[in-house]
Amino acid sequence: MNAVFDRDYLAKRQLRGGTAGWLLLAGLGVSYVISGDFAGWNFGLAEAGWGGFAIATMLMAVMYFCLVLSLAEMSAAIPAAGGGYSFARQVMGPSGGFLTGLAVLIEYVLAPAAIVIFIGAAVEELIGVNGPIVYATFYALFILLHLAGTGEALKLMMAITALAVFAILATAMALLADFDSTRLFDIAPAVEGGSALLPYGWYGVWAALPFAMWLFLAVEGVPLAAEEAKDPAKDVPKGIIAAMLFLLFTALLVLFLLAGSAGAEAIAQSAIPLVDTLKLAGNDTLAKAVNLLGLAGLVASFFSIIYGYSRLVFALSRAGYLPTFLSLTSTRKAPTWALIVPGVLGFIASLSGEGDLMLAMAVVGATLSYALMALSHILLRLKQPDLPRPYRTPGGIFTSSVALLLALVALTGVYAFDPRAFYYTLLLYAMGAAYFFLYARKHLVVKTAAEEFAMLAKATEELETSDQHAAPLVN
């Protein structure tokens, strides 16, 4: 591409930089995940009992923490809007980059579909309305809010997330007096060799891994905001690590206090576990308030993951991996089609009404991407040891190797829970890979990460110079 074409091409594909500091990025990380504290995770109790699910949660917490530390290093060294796709492409080339981005895309399109189904259940509890009209309304409303601009959207997201966090903390305080550790183990052994700790044996722990992931799923999306951060090299690592630490705290609260107050068996199949636990504890007034605020938690994750998928699609499209019209931005520098098209696809998926299926499929995409991102960290350390790294992962390759191993184990856990979700997702993945290898790889705008970064830097400088020269004419 020549310099003029670079400039003109990128002039239509610009995000608004400098809109997010580390605190706002930490809030983004929490908002990606916070809905998982309100619904979905508790189904893992039905697969493994409380003891088995606690083990599954511990394993997934280790996986996510190791992954977050690895991503913190890569996001500081490679601050691009593509997140994991950009990291993989840096060291594994166009094919590795696309396959990583495709896995993240599957996760980020299907996770909102699962969340909007849970939102429908919450809305039905409040006003008796559910189904496609609710799903379409929420998709349309929050895509429009994102089109209003990045800074405005992220600030609104922070406010919604704060309400959701308040609901969790208020629930925890109300349940402290009702906690009884014996209730954690009230699910009777259901298989030969089962016990109070592991009523479904070790197979149950394996099958519960996807639900344990729901307490942390999508926190890895913080680096997708790198191009809009004030100081990416410092803000993204601080933001994603702070978000992970806070999510560990909230996961412990819901894991212990809900089952310890209402009993593991009682909440194992609940669609709204916080609300049902408060009702069983006799806190009906607070239960009504938390039901409303729980909707805020679901909305926060729904809202923020829409932001995440739009930035991923934008980055993939700008480099030519997806049709280039998807990276066009508006006068407010919002990626219009990258917001709308995946939203339409997610809405179509939500019409299944099977939130647990959408959740499991999102987890397959997530675990594939985690393995590839962890592998990227290992390869970057081995192949590019001199790459400037403002932040370095404690433990280095050992840390990312732990994340890689546990991601592969978690991937098989979806098969243990629902083989249908496992195969459906692999079929989607194969279709996306076929699109790339048969068509997209021959039509890339840029083929390497270095080429794209050089193009971006040069075109951005030219655009800024052009804007400065044009300013007096406007006056």
C-alpha positions as CSV (number, residue, x, y, z in Angstrom):
1,M,0.0,0.0,0.0
2,N,1.4,3.4,-0.8
3,A,1.5,6.3,1.7
4,V,-1.5,8.1,0.3
5,F,-3.7,5.0,0.3
6,D,-2.5,4.2,3.8
7,R,-3.5,7.6,5.1
8,D,-6.9,7.6,3.3
9,Y,-7.6,4.0,4.4
10,L,-6.9,4.7,8.0
11,A,-8.6,8.1,8.1
12,K,-11.9,6.1,7.9
13,R,-10.7,3.6,10.5
14,Q,-9.7,5.5,13.6
15,L,-10.6,4.9,17.3
16,R,-10.5,7.7,19.8
17,G,-7.3,7.4,21.8
18,G,-6.6,8.6,25.3
19,T,-10.2,7.9,26.6
20,A,-9.4,5.2,29.3
21,G,-7.0,5.2,32.2
22,W,-6.1,2.1,34.3
23,L,-9.1,2.5,36.6
24,L,-11.6,2.6,33.8
25,L,-9.9,-0.4,32.2
26,A,-10.1,-2.3,35.5
27,G,-13.8,-1.4,35.5
28,L,-14.1,-2.7,32.0
29,G,-12.5,-6.0,33.1
30,V,-14.9,-6.3,36.0
31,S,-17.9,-5.4,33.8
32,Y,-17.0,-8.1,31.3
33,V,-17.4,-10.7,33.9
34,I,-19.7,-9.5,36.7
35,S,-22.8,-11.1,35.2
36,G,-21.2,-14.5,36.0
37,D,-21.6,-13.8,39.7
38,F,-25.4,-13.4,39.2
39,A,-26.3,-16.4,37.0
40,G,-24.7,-19.4,35.3
41,W,-21.9,-20.5,37.6
42,N,-24.2,-22.2,40.1
43,F,-25.2,-24.8,37.5
44,G,-21.7,-26.3,38.2
45,L,-23.0,-27.3,41.7
46,A,-25.4,-29.7,40.0
47,E,-22.4,-31.2,38.1
48,A,-19.9,-31.6,40.9
49,G,-21.5,-30.7,44.3
50,W,-20.0,-27.8,46.3
51,G,-16.6,-29.5,47.0
52,G,-16.1,-30.5,43.4
53,F,-17.1,-27.1,42.2
54,A,-14.8,-25.4,44.6
55,I,-11.9,-27.5,43.2
56,A,-13.0,-26.6,39.7
57,T,-13.1,-22.9,40.6
58,M,-9.7,-23.0,42.2
59,L,-8.2,-24.6,39.0
60,M,-9.9,-22.0,36.8
61,A,-8.8,-19.1,39.0
62,V,-5.2,-20.3,38.7
63,M,-5.6,-20.5,34.9
64,Y,-7.1,-17.1,34.6
65,F,-4.5,-15.5,36.9
66,C,-1.6,-17.0,35.0
67,L,-3.2,-16.0,31.7
68,V,-3.8,-12.4,32.9
69,L,-0.2,-12.0,34.0
70,S,0.9,-13.3,30.5
71,L,-1.5,-10.9,28.8
72,A,-0.3,-8.0,30.9
73,E,3.2,-8.4,29.5
74,M,2.0,-8.8,25.9
75,S,-0.4,-5.9,26.0
76,A,2.3,-3.6,27.3
77,A,4.7,-4.8,24.5
78,I,2.1,-4.9,21.7
79,P,-0.6,-2.3,22.5
80,A,-3.1,-3.0,19.6
81,A,-6.9,-3.2,19.5
82,G,-6.8,-6.8,18.5
83,G,-5.7,-8.1,21.9
84,G,-4.9,-11.8,21.7
85,Y,-5.1,-11.8,17.9
86,S,-2.4,-9.2,17.7
87,F,-0.2,-11.0,20.2
88,A,-0.5,-14.3,18.2
89,R,0.0,-12.7,14.9
90,Q,3.2,-11.1,16.1
91,V,4.8,-14.5,16.7
92,M,2.8,-17.0,14.7
93,G,2.1,-15.0,11.6
94,P,-1.3,-14.3,9.8
95,S,-2.6,-17.9,10.2
96,G,-1.9,-18.0,13.9
97,G,-3.3,-14.5,14.4
98,F,-6.5,-15.3,12.6
99,L,-7.1,-18.6,14.4
100,T,-6.6,-16.9,17.7
101,G,-8.9,-14.0,16.8
102,L,-11.5,-16.4,15.5
103,A,-11.6,-18.3,18.8
104,V,-12.0,-15.0,20.7
105,L,-14.7,-13.8,18.2
106,I,-16.8,-17.0,18.8
107,E,-16.6,-16.4,22.5
108,Y,-17.5,-12.7,22.3
109,V,-20.4,-13.2,19.9
110,L,-21.9,-16.1,21.8
111,A,-21.3,-14.9,25.4
112,P,-23.7,-11.9,24.9
113,A,-26.3,-14.3,23.4
114,A,-26.1,-16.3,26.6
115,I,-26.3,-13.2,28.8
116,V,-29.2,-11.7,27.0
117,I,-31.1,-15.0,27.6
118,F,-30.4,-14.6,31.3
119,I,-31.5,-10.9,31.0
120,G,-34.7,-12.1,29.6
121,A,-35.3,-14.4,32.6
122,A,-34.6,-11.4,35.0
123,V,-36.9,-9.1,33.0
124,E,-39.7,-11.8,33.1
125,E,-39.3,-11.9,36.9
126,L,-39.7,-8.2,37.1
127,I,-42.4,-7.4,34.5
128,G,-43.5,-10.7,33.1
129,V,-42.1,-10.2,29.6
130,N,-39.4,-12.4,27.9
131,G,-38.3,-13.7,24.5
132,P,-37.2,-12.2,21.2
133,I,-38.7,-8.8,22.0
134,V,-36.5,-8.4,25.1
135,Y,-33.4,-9.8,23.3
136,A,-33.8,-7.4,20.4
137,T,-34.5,-4.4,22.6
138,F,-31.3,-4.9,24.6
139,Y,-29.1,-5.5,21.6
140,A,-30.5,-2.4,19.8
141,L,-30.3,-0.2,22.8
142,F,-26.7,-1.0,23.8
143,I,-25.3,-1.0,20.3
144,L,-26.8,2.5,19.9
145,L,-25.2,3.6,23.2
146,H,-21.8,2.4,21.9
147,L,-22.3,4.3,18.7
148,A,-22.6,7.5,20.7
149,G,-18.8,7.3,21.5
150,T,-16.2,5.3,23.5
151,G,-15.7,7.7,26.4
152,E,-19.4,8.0,27.0
153,A,-20.0,4.3,26.7
154,L,-17.2,3.3,29.1
155,K,-18.4,5.8,31.8
156,L,-21.9,4.5,31.6
157,M,-20.6,1.0,31.8
158,M,-18.7,1.9,35.0
159,A,-21.9,3.3,36.6
160,I,-23.8,0.1,35.8
161,T,-21.0,-2.1,37.1
162,A,-20.9,-0.2,40.3
163,L,-24.6,-1.0,40.9
164,A,-24.0,-4.6,40.3
165,V,-21.0,-4.7,42.7
166,F,-23.1,-3.0,45.3
167,A,-25.8,-5.8,44.9
168,I,-23.2,-8.5,45.5
169,L,-21.7,-6.8,48.5
170,A,-25.1,-6.1,50.0
171,T,-26.1,-9.7,49.5
172,A,-22.9,-10.9,51.1
173,M,-23.4,-8.8,54.2
174,A,-27.0,-9.9,54.6
175,L,-26.1,-13.6,54.4
176,L,-23.1,-13.6,56.8
177,A,-25.4,-14.3,59.8
178,D,-27.0,-17.2,58.0
179,F,-23.8,-19.0,56.9
180,D,-23.6,-22.7,58.0
181,S,-20.7,-24.7,56.6
182,T,-22.7,-27.9,56.8
183,R,-25.0,-26.6,54.0
184,L,-22.2,-26.6,51.6
185,F,-22.2,-30.4,51.5
186,D,-26.0,-31.2,51.4
187,I,-25.9,-32.8,48.0
188,A,-26.0,-36.6,48.6
189,P,-23.4,-38.8,46.8
190,A,-24.8,-39.7,43.4
191,V,-22.2,-42.0,42.0
192,E,-20.3,-45.1,43.2
193,G,-17.4,-43.9,45.3
194,G,-18.9,-40.4,45.7
195,S,-18.6,-38.5,49.0
196,A,-20.0,-35.4,50.7
197,L,-17.1,-33.5,49.3
198,L,-17.3,-35.0,45.8
199,P,-20.8,-36.4,45.3
200,Y,-20.3,-36.9,41.6
201,G,-16.7,-37.9,41.9
202,W,-13.8,-36.4,39.9
203,Y,-15.8,-36.7,36.6
204,G,-18.1,-34.0,38.2
205,V,-15.1,-31.7,38.7
206,W,-14.2,-32.1,35.1
207,A,-17.7,-31.3,33.9
208,A,-18.0,-28.3,36.2
209,L,-14.9,-26.5,34.7
210,P,-17.0,-24.5,32.1
211,F,-19.2,-23.2,34.9
212,A,-16.3,-22.2,37.1
213,M,-14.9,-20.3,34.1
214,W,-18.2,-18.2,34.1
215,L,-16.9,-16.4,37.2
216,F,-13.9,-15.0,35.2
217,L,-14.9,-15.4,31.5
218,A,-14.0,-12.5,29.3
219,V,-11.6,-10.6,31.7
220,E,-9.0,-11.3,29.0
221,G,-10.8,-8.7,26.9
222,V,-9.2,-5.7,28.6
223,P,-6.3,-5.5,26.1
224,L,-8.9,-4.9,23.3
225,A,-9.1,-1.3,24.6
226,A,-5.3,-0.8,24.2
227,E,-5.6,1.7,21.3
228,E,-8.0,3.8,23.4
229,A,-6.0,3.8,26.6
230,K,-4.2,6.9,27.8
231,D,-0.9,5.1,28.4
232,P,-1.3,1.5,27.1
233,A,2.1,0.2,28.4
234,K,1.2,1.1,31.9
235,D,-2.6,1.3,32.0
236,V,-3.5,-2.1,30.4
237,P,-1.4,-4.3,32.7
238,K,-2.5,-2.4,35.8
239,G,-6.2,-2.5,34.7
240,I,-6.3,-6.2,33.8
241,I,-4.5,-7.4,37.0
242,A,-6.7,-5.1,39.2
243,A,-9.8,-6.5,37.6
244,M,-8.7,-10.1,38.1
245,L,-7.9,-9.5,41.8
246,F,-11.4,-8.0,42.4
247,L,-13.1,-10.8,40.5
248,L,-11.3,-13.4,42.7
249,F,-12.9,-11.6,45.7
250,T,-16.4,-11.6,44.4
251,A,-16.1,-15.2,43.3
252,L,-15.2,-16.2,46.8
253,L,-18.2,-14.3,48.2
254,V,-20.8,-15.9,46.0
255,L,-19.2,-19.4,46.1
256,F,-19.2,-19.6,49.9
257,L,-22.1,-17.4,51.1
258,L,-24.9,-18.5,48.7
259,A,-24.4,-22.2,49.2
260,G,-23.6,-21.8,52.9
261,S,-26.8,-19.9,53.4
262,A,-29.4,-21.7,51.2
263,G,-27.6,-25.0,50.7
264,A,-25.8,-26.1,47.6
265,E,-28.7,-28.3,46.4
266,A,-31.2,-25.4,46.6
267,I,-29.3,-23.1,44.4
268,A,-27.8,-25.6,42.0
269,Q,-30.6,-25.1,39.5
270,S,-31.6,-21.5,40.3
271,A,-31.9,-19.1,37.4
272,I,-31.4,-16.2,39.9
273,P,-29.2,-17.6,42.7
274,L,-28.6,-14.4,44.7
275,V,-32.3,-13.6,44.7
276,D,-33.4,-17.1,45.6
277,T,-30.9,-17.3,48.4
278,L,-32.1,-14.0,49.9
279,K,-35.7,-15.2,49.7
280,L,-34.8,-18.5,51.5
281,A,-33.0,-16.5,54.2
282,G,-36.2,-14.3,54.7
283,N,-34.8,-11.1,53.2
284,D,-37.6,-10.5,50.7
285,T,-37.2,-6.7,50.5
286,L,-33.5,-7.0,49.7
287,A,-34.2,-9.8,47.3
288,K,-36.4,-7.5,45.3
289,A,-33.7,-4.9,45.2
290,V,-31.0,-7.3,44.2
291,N,-33.2,-8.7,41.5
292,L,-33.3,-5.3,40.0
293,L,-29.6,-4.7,40.6
294,G,-28.8,-8.2,39.3
295,L,-30.2,-7.0,36.0
296,A,-27.6,-4.3,36.1
297,G,-24.9,-6.9,36.5
298,L,-26.1,-8.8,33.5
299,V,-26.4,-5.6,31.5
300,A,-22.9,-4.5,32.5
301,S,-21.4,-7.7,31.0
302,F,-23.6,-7.6,28.0
303,F,-22.7,-3.9,27.4
304,S,-19.0,-4.4,27.8
305,I,-18.7,-7.6,25.7
306,I,-20.4,-5.7,22.9
307,Y,-17.6,-3.2,23.2
308,G,-15.0,-6.0,23.2
309,Y,-16.3,-7.8,20.1
310,S,-16.5,-4.5,18.2
311,R,-12.8,-3.8,18.8
312,L,-11.8,-7.3,17.9
313,V,-13.8,-7.2,14.6
314,F,-12.5,-3.7,13.9
315,A,-8.9,-4.9,14.3
316,L,-9.4,-8.1,12.2
317,S,-11.2,-6.1,9.5
318,R,-8.6,-3.3,9.3
319,A,-5.9,-5.8,8.5
320,G,-8.1,-7.6,6.0
321,Y,-8.8,-10.8,7.9
322,L,-12.5,-9.9,7.7
323,P,-14.3,-7.7,5.1
324,T,-12.8,-4.2,5.3
325,F,-16.2,-2.4,5.6
326,L,-16.5,-3.8,9.1
327,S,-13.6,-1.5,10.3
328,L,-15.2,1.8,9.1
329,T,-15.7,4.2,11.9
330,S,-18.2,7.0,12.4
331,T,-17.5,10.7,13.0
332,R,-17.5,9.8,16.7
333,K,-14.8,7.2,15.9
334,A,-17.0,4.3,16.8
335,P,-16.7,1.1,14.7
336,T,-20.2,1.2,13.3
337,W,-20.5,-2.1,11.4
338,A,-18.2,-3.9,13.8
339,L,-20.9,-3.2,16.4
340,I,-23.9,-4.0,14.3
341,V,-23.1,-7.2,12.4
342,P,-21.9,-9.4,15.3
343,G,-24.9,-8.0,17.3
344,V,-27.3,-9.3,14.6
345,L,-25.5,-12.7,14.7
346,G,-25.7,-12.8,18.5
347,F,-29.4,-12.0,18.4
348,I,-30.0,-14.8,16.0
349,A,-28.1,-17.2,18.3
350,S,-30.1,-16.0,21.3
351,L,-33.4,-17.1,19.6
352,S,-32.5,-20.6,20.6
353,G,-33.4,-19.7,24.2
354,E,-30.7,-22.1,25.4
355,G,-28.5,-20.0,27.6
356,D,-26.5,-23.0,28.9
357,L,-25.7,-24.1,25.3
358,M,-24.6,-20.6,24.3
359,L,-22.5,-20.4,27.5
360,A,-20.8,-23.7,26.8
361,M,-20.1,-22.8,23.2
362,A,-18.6,-19.5,24.3
363,V,-16.4,-21.4,26.7
364,V,-15.1,-23.6,23.9
365,G,-14.1,-20.5,21.9
366,A,-12.5,-19.0,25.0
367,T,-10.4,-22.0,26.0
368,L,-9.1,-22.4,22.4
369,S,-8.1,-18.7,22.5
370,Y,-6.5,-19.0,25.9
371,A,-4.3,-21.9,24.8
372,L,-3.2,-19.9,21.7
373,M,-2.6,-16.7,23.7
374,A,-0.5,-18.6,26.4
375,L,1.4,-20.3,23.5
376,S,2.0,-16.8,22.0
377,H,3.6,-15.6,25.3
378,I,5.9,-18.7,25.4
379,L,6.9,-18.2,21.7
380,L,7.5,-14.5,22.2
381,R,9.8,-15.1,25.1
382,L,11.7,-17.7,23.1
383,K,11.8,-16.0,19.6
384,Q,11.8,-12.3,20.5
385,P,13.7,-12.0,23.8
386,D,14.8,-8.5,23.0
387,L,11.2,-7.2,22.4
388,P,10.7,-4.2,24.7
389,R,8.6,-5.3,27.7
390,P,7.5,-2.5,30.0
391,Y,5.9,-5.2,32.2
392,R,7.3,-8.7,32.6
393,T,5.2,-11.7,33.7
394,P,6.3,-13.1,37.1
395,G,7.4,-16.6,36.5
396,G,7.9,-16.1,32.8
397,I,7.3,-19.1,30.6
398,F,6.3,-21.3,33.6
399,T,3.3,-19.0,34.3
400,S,2.0,-19.1,30.7
401,S,2.7,-22.9,30.5
402,V,0.4,-23.4,33.5
403,A,-2.3,-21.3,31.7
404,L,-1.8,-23.3,28.5
405,L,-2.1,-26.7,30.3
406,L,-5.2,-25.7,32.2
407,A,-6.9,-24.2,29.2
408,L,-6.6,-27.5,27.3
409,V,-8.1,-29.3,30.3
410,A,-10.9,-26.8,30.5
411,L,-11.6,-27.3,26.8
412,T,-12.2,-31.0,27.3
413,G,-14.5,-30.1,30.3
414,V,-17.1,-28.7,27.8
415,Y,-17.1,-32.1,26.1
416,A,-17.7,-33.8,29.5
417,F,-20.7,-31.5,30.2
418,D,-22.2,-31.1,26.7
419,P,-20.7,-32.8,23.7
420,R,-23.2,-31.0,21.5
421,A,-21.8,-27.6,22.4
422,F,-18.2,-28.9,21.9
423,Y,-18.9,-30.1,18.4
424,Y,-21.1,-27.2,17.3
425,T,-18.3,-24.8,18.3
426,L,-15.6,-26.8,16.5
427,L,-17.9,-26.7,13.4
428,L,-18.1,-22.9,13.6
429,Y,-14.3,-22.7,14.1
430,A,-13.7,-25.0,11.0
431,M,-16.0,-22.8,8.9
432,G,-14.2,-19.6,10.0
433,A,-10.8,-21.3,9.3
434,A,-12.0,-22.3,5.8
435,Y,-13.0,-18.7,5.0
436,F,-9.5,-17.6,5.9
437,F,-7.4,-20.2,4.2
438,L,-9.6,-20.3,1.0
439,Y,-10.2,-16.5,0.7
440,A,-9.1,-14.0,3.3
441,R,-5.4,-14.8,3.4
442,K,-5.1,-13.8,-0.3
443,H,-6.7,-10.4,0.4
444,L,-4.9,-9.2,3.5
445,V,-4.3,-5.4,3.7
446,V,-1.2,-6.1,5.7
447,K,0.4,-9.5,6.3
448,T,2.6,-9.0,9.3
449,A,2.2,-7.2,12.7
450,A,5.3,-5.2,12.0
451,E,3.9,-4.0,8.7
452,E,0.6,-2.9,10.3
453,F,2.3,-1.1,13.2
454,A,4.6,0.8,10.8
455,M,1.6,1.7,8.6
456,L,-0.4,2.8,11.6
457,A,2.4,5.0,13.0
458,K,3.2,6.6,9.6
459,A,-0.5,7.2,8.6
460,T,-1.4,8.5,12.1
461,E,1.5,11.0,11.9
462,E,0.4,12.2,8.5
463,L,-3.2,12.5,9.6
464,E,-2.2,14.6,12.6
465,T,0.0,16.8,10.5
466,S,-2.8,17.2,7.9
467,D,-5.3,18.1,10.7
468,Q,-2.9,20.8,12.1
469,H,-2.5,22.4,8.7
470,A,-6.2,22.4,8.1
471,A,-7.1,24.0,11.4
472,P,-6.4,27.6,10.4
473,L,-8.7,27.2,7.4
474,V,-11.6,26.2,9.7
475,N,-11.1,29.3,11.8
